[in-house]
Amino acid sequence: MLLTITTTHQPATDLGYLLGKNPERTQSFELPFGEGHVYYPEATTERCTAALLLDVDPIGLVRRAQGADGFALSQYTNDRPYVSSSFLSVAIGRVFGQALSGRSRDRAELCETAIPLEARLAVLPIRGGEAFVRALFEPLGYELEIERHQLDADFPQWGDSPYCTITLRATLRLQDLLRHLTVLVPVLDDNKHYWVGSDEVDKLLARGEGWLAAHPQREAIAQRYLRHQRSLTREALARLTDDDEPEPIAKEDEHHRQEEALERKLTLNDQRLQAVLSALRRHGVRRVVDVGCGEGRLLRELVRDRTFERIVGMDVSPTSLERASARLRIDELSERRRARIELIQGSLTYRDKRLAGFDAACAVEVIEHIDATRLAAFEHVLFEAAGPACVIVTTPNVEYNVRFETLPAGKLRHRDHRFEWTRAEFEDWANGVAQRHGYEVVFEPIGPVDPEVGAPTQMGVFTR
């Protein structure tokens, strides 16, 4: 399967900076299902084309298969190695992850600029027909060319195959193009190669941010992207349209109650907050932003301390921000106190100018809720783009989970946790972040320290 991306924005070779891939050499990448190769068929200042070629290993697919769908030889006779599908979506995320997250060390301003782009996909299944292809891409502003392929040129009476080559043209950010492709290619194929769980809802909403909610085919997109799982589709549409449907909120409340019940005897929440406050005071912080502030527990403690002159809480969930506002009783505060606190909606994995200018940023029990593939974007947003002098990160220590009597073996503390790190894993990540962005990091345990498994919570304090 082949994807090419072309631009005539000048100098066109800036496409290499946006994709994070050098136009002067071919690069290959190992993928879970084969290999990906990036090369540039043309690279001049007037026009530049980058190509992503996937070489899917069909034997490896059969070996990893848990069972065949359809007829008996379906594992051996299928189109998976040859057509654009969810394999391409995964490859874009892994090979062009920097561009997908809107990052470029050398062309940061160009990441936010709409440029002329042309994408060509060969060969693409169109399960739903040509009209469905147009219904997906044309509302997003694309000029679309569709080249149908015959089943067999020697037997034209057999008609067209369910495959085509499409060319998309538009002036937009490269990040937006890649986000559209990673969602809509699997939708057209309607046959994801991996198991779909609740984390796919978060991925769909993240990649659909800014365009999916208003798309006239959003229901069909959600249904196909989530492999026709009704509960996930309902959840995605409810969150997408900011519906006040109580079920997702009730589920989230229940998850938090379960996590708090595990830690109640240790009063870990209070100990976490006090540890963070102590670190902020120790470093003379006056202006602080709490990213992923949730319902405002840390914000409430910050407001009580007049040391902190400017306090901002940011969260992606409007519902959480409403609850934070109620917890803080913002409407009841005096004008002077209200001027110190602000709540803003935003994502932790997208660059946001509002995060600049603070002495410190806090991410308290946040990173474990982010997909591992999005941690690089989180790192860029917080440590590079915002770059406060102090960053405080806390996260569970998975080694301590064995000490929770009511937590089944192998389970994480919260159903929404994408991962939980050991002390060594957290320190390895934090040390890498510090080295890449000119920080020093000190690690502190939070909660009772067990001689074998450490403390239940671990904290890294980054300073420069």
Secondary structure, DSSP 4 states (H G I P E B T S, - for coil): -EEEEEE-SSSTTHHHHHHT--TTS-EEEEETTEEEEEEEEEE-SS-EEEEEEEEE-HHHHHHH-SS--SSTTTTTSSSTTTS-SHHHHHHHHHHSHHHHTT--SS-HHHHTS-EEEEEEEEEEE-TTHHHHHHHHHGGGT-EEEEEEEES-TT-GGG-EEEEEEEEEEEEE-HHHHHHHHHHHHHHHHT--SS---THHHHHHHHHTTTTTTT-TTHHHHHHHHTTT-HHHHHHHHHHHTT---HHHHHHHHHHHHHHHHHHGGGTHHHHHHHHHHHHHHHTT--EEEEET-TT-HHHHHHHH-TT-SEEEEEES-HHHHHHHHHHHTGGGS-HHHHTTEEEEE--TTS--GGGTT-SEEEEET-GGGS-GGGHHHHHIIIIIII--SEEEEEEEBGGGGGG-TTSPTT--SSTT-S--B-HHHHHHHHHHHHHHHT-EEEEEEESPPBTTTB-SEEEEEEE-
